Amino acid sequence: MSPTVIALMLTTSLFAGWVDAVVGGGGLILLPLIMILNPSFTYSQALGVNKVAAICGTGSSAITMARRVPAARTAFRYAPLAFGGSALGAVIASSVDKDIMRPIVIVLLIAVGAFVLLRPSFGQVTVRRTVTHERWIAALLLITGLGIYDGAFGPGTGLFLILTVTSLLGEDFLNSAAWAKILNTFTNLGALVVFAINGDIWWLLGFGLAVTNIVGAQIGARMVLSKGAGFVRIVLLVVVVLMAGKLALDQFGVTA
């Protein structure tokens, strides 16, 4: 691997860590690059390397945000569901049909973007709600489902977690981003354990990418804490557009 390729991967991992810390979706940036620059990798191997970088970056930002946003520590109650769901998703990763998953995710991203754009107040202030039995069940199901999704496919898991917490629990985007980092750490961990057991991880490459991913994640986490919910909303909308566009290009076989 040439110095140029190594530098490109490290820089991309740093940017992916920043995006992940702010709103999620860093995997859509880093994972394709891993696959492009390592054509001999299977899909599971590329996912495995990506998860090493992702769990280090996401975990570091989760620690930073949990210290500054104490209310988000409630997310640890849901962590076993995120972990178990992701482990199950990793088990079935080899059989997932990406051509079927992409259009579903594209539609979801467009719907999310339209909703956030047309509801300027959504996620800007905390609207305390009684967590009814129905909301609690919905949260359990969605967090488990997003864990499975992250282990098997992954793009936008952090973003979908933010929307889940904001919609069901009435948190603003700042608190929801902190929740998402904690839960996303456990979805990464669940998948990582399975990929490690299956021998699908190139640890040296993964740890190298993890270093710059942590740097990017720390920068992103501090920007979220200092700039607040409005900043997260703007980045969320930008990432939704970019992710939907990238997935659409992949779906229709368009290459850069």
C-alpha positions as CSV (number, residue, x, y, z in Angstrom):
1,M,0.0,0.0,0.0
2,S,1.6,3.3,-1.1
3,P,2.0,6.3,1.1
4,T,-0.5,8.2,-0.9
5,V,-3.2,5.5,-0.4
6,I,-2.4,5.4,3.3
7,A,-2.7,9.1,3.6
8,L,-6.0,9.1,1.7
9,M,-7.5,6.4,4.0
10,L,-6.3,8.2,7.2
11,T,-7.7,11.5,6.1
12,T,-11.0,10.0,5.0
13,S,-11.2,8.2,8.4
14,L,-10.7,11.5,10.2
15,F,-13.5,13.2,8.2
16,A,-15.8,10.1,8.7
17,G,-15.2,10.4,12.5
18,W,-16.2,14.0,12.4
19,V,-19.4,13.3,10.5
20,D,-20.2,10.4,12.8
21,A,-19.8,12.5,15.9
22,V,-22.1,15.2,14.6
23,V,-24.9,13.3,13.0
24,G,-23.9,9.8,12.0
25,G,-23.2,8.4,8.5
26,G,-19.5,8.3,8.6
27,G,-19.5,4.6,7.5
28,L,-20.9,5.7,4.1
29,I,-17.8,7.7,3.6
30,L,-15.2,5.3,4.9
31,L,-16.6,1.9,4.0
32,P,-16.7,2.5,0.2
33,L,-13.1,3.8,0.2
34,I,-11.9,0.7,2.1
35,M,-13.6,-1.5,-0.5
36,I,-12.2,0.5,-3.5
37,L,-8.6,0.6,-2.2
38,N,-8.7,-3.1,-1.0
39,P,-10.5,-4.9,-3.9
40,S,-9.5,-8.3,-2.5
41,F,-11.6,-7.7,0.7
42,T,-14.9,-9.5,1.0
43,Y,-17.8,-7.3,2.1
44,S,-17.6,-8.8,5.6
45,Q,-13.8,-8.0,5.8
46,A,-14.5,-4.4,4.7
47,L,-17.2,-4.1,7.3
48,G,-15.0,-5.5,10.0
49,V,-12.2,-3.0,9.3
50,N,-14.7,-0.2,9.2
51,K,-16.1,-1.3,12.6
52,V,-12.7,-1.2,14.3
53,A,-12.3,2.5,13.2
54,A,-16.0,3.3,13.9
55,I,-16.1,1.9,17.5
56,C,-13.0,3.8,18.5
57,G,-14.2,7.1,17.1
58,T,-17.8,6.7,18.2
59,G,-16.8,5.4,21.6
60,S,-14.5,8.4,22.2
61,S,-17.2,10.9,21.2
62,A,-19.8,9.0,23.3
63,I,-17.6,9.4,26.4
64,T,-17.1,13.1,25.7
65,M,-20.8,13.8,25.1
66,A,-22.0,11.6,28.0
67,R,-19.9,13.6,30.4
68,R,-21.3,16.8,29.2
69,V,-24.9,15.7,28.6
70,P,-25.8,13.6,31.7
71,A,-29.4,13.0,30.6
72,A,-28.1,11.0,27.7
73,R,-26.8,8.3,30.0
74,T,-30.3,6.8,30.1
75,A,-29.3,5.4,26.7
76,F,-27.2,2.7,28.4
77,R,-30.5,1.0,29.4
78,Y,-31.1,0.3,25.7
79,A,-27.5,-0.7,25.0
80,P,-28.1,-4.5,25.2
81,L,-30.7,-4.2,22.4
82,A,-28.3,-2.3,20.2
83,F,-25.6,-4.8,20.9
84,G,-27.7,-7.9,20.3
85,G,-29.4,-6.5,17.2
86,S,-26.1,-5.5,15.6
87,A,-24.5,-8.9,16.3
88,L,-27.5,-10.6,14.6
89,G,-27.1,-8.2,11.7
90,A,-23.4,-9.0,11.3
91,V,-24.3,-12.7,11.2
92,I,-26.6,-12.2,8.2
93,A,-24.3,-9.6,6.6
94,S,-23.1,-12.0,3.9
95,S,-26.6,-12.7,2.7
96,V,-27.9,-9.1,2.6
97,D,-28.9,-8.0,-0.9
98,K,-27.5,-4.4,-1.1
99,D,-29.5,-3.7,-4.3
100,I,-32.7,-4.3,-2.3
101,M,-31.6,-2.3,0.8
102,R,-30.3,0.8,-1.0
103,P,-33.7,2.0,-2.4
104,I,-35.4,1.5,0.9
105,V,-32.7,3.6,2.7
106,I,-32.9,6.2,0.0
107,V,-36.6,6.6,0.5
108,L,-36.1,6.8,4.3
109,L,-33.4,9.4,4.0
110,I,-35.6,11.6,1.7
111,A,-38.5,11.3,4.1
112,V,-36.3,12.2,7.0
113,G,-34.8,15.2,5.2
114,A,-38.2,16.5,4.1
115,F,-39.6,16.1,7.6
116,V,-36.7,18.0,9.3
117,L,-36.7,20.7,6.6
118,L,-40.5,21.3,6.8
119,R,-40.5,21.3,10.6
120,P,-38.0,23.9,11.6
121,S,-38.8,23.6,15.3
122,F,-38.3,19.8,15.3
123,G,-35.2,19.0,17.5
124,Q,-34.5,22.6,18.4
125,V,-36.1,22.5,21.8
126,T,-36.6,19.7,24.3
127,V,-40.3,18.7,24.5
128,R,-40.7,16.6,27.6
129,R,-43.1,13.8,27.0
130,T,-44.5,11.0,29.1
131,V,-42.9,7.8,27.9
132,T,-46.1,5.8,27.4
133,H,-46.1,2.1,27.1
134,E,-46.5,2.4,23.3
135,R,-43.6,4.8,22.9
136,W,-41.4,2.6,25.1
137,I,-42.2,-0.5,22.9
138,A,-41.6,1.5,19.8
139,A,-38.2,2.7,21.1
140,L,-37.2,-0.9,22.0
141,L,-38.2,-2.2,18.5
142,L,-36.6,0.6,16.6
143,I,-33.3,0.5,18.5
144,T,-33.1,-3.3,18.0
145,G,-34.0,-2.9,14.4
146,L,-31.4,-0.3,13.8
147,G,-28.9,-2.5,15.5
148,I,-29.6,-5.3,13.0
149,Y,-29.5,-2.8,10.2
150,D,-26.1,-1.4,11.4
151,G,-24.6,-4.9,11.6
152,A,-25.8,-5.9,8.2
153,F,-25.6,-2.7,6.2
154,G,-25.1,0.4,8.2
155,P,-25.3,3.8,6.3
156,G,-27.0,6.4,8.5
157,T,-27.5,4.4,11.6
158,G,-26.5,7.3,13.8
159,L,-28.9,9.6,11.9
160,F,-31.8,7.2,12.3
161,L,-31.0,6.9,16.0
162,I,-31.1,10.6,16.5
163,L,-34.5,10.8,14.8
164,T,-35.8,7.9,16.9
165,V,-34.8,9.5,20.2
166,T,-36.1,13.0,19.1
167,S,-39.4,11.7,17.9
168,L,-40.3,9.2,20.6
169,L,-38.6,10.7,23.7
170,G,-38.9,14.4,22.9
171,E,-35.2,15.2,23.3
172,D,-33.6,18.0,21.3
173,F,-31.0,17.3,18.7
174,L,-28.1,17.9,21.1
175,N,-29.4,15.3,23.6
176,S,-30.4,12.9,20.8
177,A,-26.9,13.2,19.3
178,A,-25.4,12.1,22.6
179,W,-27.9,9.2,22.9
180,A,-27.1,8.2,19.4
181,K,-23.3,8.1,20.1
182,I,-23.8,5.8,23.1
183,L,-26.2,3.4,21.3
184,N,-24.1,3.5,18.1
185,T,-21.0,2.5,20.1
186,F,-22.8,-0.7,21.2
187,T,-24.1,-1.4,17.6
188,N,-20.5,-1.2,16.5
189,L,-19.4,-3.4,19.3
190,G,-22.0,-6.1,18.6
191,A,-21.0,-6.4,14.9
192,L,-17.3,-6.2,15.8
193,V,-17.5,-9.2,18.1
194,V,-19.1,-11.3,15.3
195,F,-16.6,-10.2,12.6
196,A,-13.7,-10.9,15.0
197,I,-14.9,-14.4,15.8
198,N,-15.3,-15.0,12.0
199,G,-11.7,-13.8,11.4
200,D,-13.0,-11.0,9.1
201,I,-10.8,-8.1,10.5
202,W,-7.5,-6.8,9.4
203,W,-6.5,-5.4,12.8
204,L,-3.5,-3.4,11.8
205,L,-5.4,-1.5,9.1
206,G,-8.4,-1.1,11.4
207,F,-6.3,0.4,14.3
208,G,-4.5,2.7,11.9
209,L,-7.8,4.1,10.7
210,A,-9.1,4.2,14.3
211,V,-6.5,6.8,15.3
212,T,-7.6,9.4,12.9
213,N,-11.2,8.5,13.3
214,I,-10.9,9.3,17.1
215,V,-9.3,12.7,16.2
216,G,-12.2,13.5,13.9
217,A,-14.8,12.3,16.4
218,Q,-13.4,14.4,19.2
219,I,-13.5,17.5,17.0
220,G,-17.0,16.7,16.0
221,A,-18.2,16.0,19.5
222,R,-16.9,19.3,20.8
223,M,-18.4,21.2,17.9
224,V,-21.8,19.7,18.7
225,L,-21.5,20.6,22.4
226,S,-20.5,24.2,21.6
227,K,-22.8,25.0,18.7
228,G,-25.9,23.1,19.9
229,A,-29.0,21.7,18.2
230,G,-29.2,24.2,15.3
231,F,-25.7,23.1,14.1
232,V,-26.8,19.4,14.3
233,R,-29.9,20.2,12.3
234,I,-27.9,21.8,9.4
235,V,-25.4,19.1,9.2
236,L,-28.1,16.4,9.4
237,L,-29.8,17.9,6.3
238,V,-26.5,18.2,4.4
239,V,-25.6,14.6,5.2
240,V,-29.1,13.3,4.3
241,V,-28.7,14.9,0.8
242,L,-25.2,13.6,0.3
243,M,-26.0,10.1,1.6
244,A,-29.2,9.8,-0.6
245,G,-27.2,11.0,-3.6
246,K,-24.4,8.5,-3.0
247,L,-26.7,5.6,-2.5
248,A,-28.6,6.5,-5.6
249,L,-25.4,6.6,-7.6
250,D,-24.5,3.1,-6.2
251,Q,-28.0,1.8,-7.0
252,F,-27.9,2.8,-10.6
253,G,-24.2,1.8,-11.1
254,V,-22.8,5.3,-11.6
255,T,-19.2,5.6,-10.7
256,A,-17.2,8.8,-10.2
